[in-house]
Amino acid sequence: MVLSDPERALEIFRLAKLPVTESDLLVVQLPEGDQPLLQICKALLGAEVSIDYAYPLLVGLRGNAALALHVEDLDTAAHHLATLGFTLYSEADLNP
């Protein structure tokens, strides 16, 4: 689950004594053109980075379509996607 206020949610889960885990996610804007998901997947395949799971997101005031990805190697995936010109979002972009 992707949360808008993860710190508060974590506090609530812990106070309720519920088991919880946190994962770092890579958030990439869907590129223009045909088959944007395929473009992202092919780019990560080229870097030999596996995708564990993904969530669709709307980011920013304009509601840009994006994909939150949990990948096996976050740094390699982020570097490779950025090198190929994909737009990546930081935590500050997601929680202004």
C-alpha positions in Angstrom: 0.0 0.0 0.0 1.3 3.5 -0.9 0.4 6.0 1.7 0.2 9.8 1.6 1.4 10.1 5.2 3.6 7.1 5.9 5.0 8.3 9.2 1.5 8.7 10.7 0.3 5.4 9.3 3.4 3.6 10.8 2.7 5.2 14.2 -0.9 4.0 14.1 0.0 0.5 13.1 2.6 0.3 15.8 0.2 1.7 18.5 -2.3 -1.0 17.4 0.5 -3.6 17.6 -0.1 -4.6 14.0 2.8 -6.1 12.1 4.1 -3.7 9.4 7.0 -3.5 7.0 8.4 -0.6 5.0 9.8 -0.7 1.5 11.6 1.9 -0.6 9.9 2.5 -3.9 11.1 4.0 -7.2 8.5 6.4 -8.7 8.8 7.0 -12.4 6.5 9.2 -14.6 4.8 7.3 -17.4 6.5 8.4 -20.6 4.6 9.9 -23.5 4.0 7.6 -26.5 2.7 4.1 -27.1 3.0 1.5 -24.4 4.6 3.5 -21.6 4.6 0.5 -19.2 6.5 -1.5 -21.8 9.0 1.3 -22.2 9.7 1.2 -18.4 9.9 -2.6 -18.3 12.2 -2.8 -21.3 14.5 -0.2 -19.7 14.7 -2.2 -16.5 15.2 -5.4 -18.4 18.1 -3.7 -20.1 19.6 -3.0 -16.7 18.9 -6.5 -15.6 16.7 -5.3 -12.7 13.7 -7.3 -11.7 10.4 -5.7 -10.7 8.9 -7.2 -7.5 5.7 -5.3 -7.7 4.2 -2.0 -8.9 1.4 0.5 -8.1 -0.1 3.1 -10.4 -0.1 6.7 -9.0 -1.2 10.2 -9.9 1.5 12.6 -8.9 1.5 16.4 -8.4 -1.2 19.0 -8.8 -1.8 18.0 -12.4 -2.1 14.3 -11.6 0.7 13.1 -13.8 0.4 9.3 -14.3 3.3 7.5 -12.6 4.3 4.0 -11.5 5.7 3.2 -8.1 8.0 0.2 -8.4 9.6 -2.1 -5.8 12.7 -3.4 -7.6 15.6 -5.7 -6.6 18.2 -2.9 -7.0 16.8 0.6 -6.4 20.1 2.5 -7.1 20.8 0.7 -10.4 17.2 1.0 -11.6 17.1 4.7 -10.7 20.4 5.4 -12.4 19.5 3.5 -15.5 16.1 5.1 -15.9 17.4 8.6 -15.3 20.2 8.0 -17.9 17.6 7.0 -20.4 15.6 10.2 -19.8 12.8 8.9 -17.7 11.4 11.4 -15.1 11.8 10.1 -11.5 10.1 11.5 -8.5 11.6 12.1 -5.1 9.8 11.7 -1.7 9.5 15.5 -1.6 7.7 15.5 -5.0 5.2 13.0 -3.6 4.6 14.6 -0.2 4.8 18.4 -0.6 
